[in-house]
C-alpha cells in the first residue's frame, strides 16, 4: 500500500492516440500527394512512431516532475530547520 512506485504512462496508449488522429490526416493528404503506396505507408508508419515516442517521452517527464514536486512540498512542510531547539514540556 505504501512506498509503491507511481504508475507510468504506456507507449502503446500514446501510439493509439497518435494513430487515431494521424490516420484521417494521412488519408486526406494522400489524395493530394502522388506517391507510390509503399512509400506512403512507410512514411505514415514512421511519422506515427516518431510522434508517439515524443508524446510518450513528454508524458513520462511530466509524470516524474509532478511526483518530485509533491515530494518536495511534503518535505518542506514536515521538516525542521537546522539548529532548532524544541523545548520539552
Beta strands, then each sheet from edge to edge (+ up, - down):
end
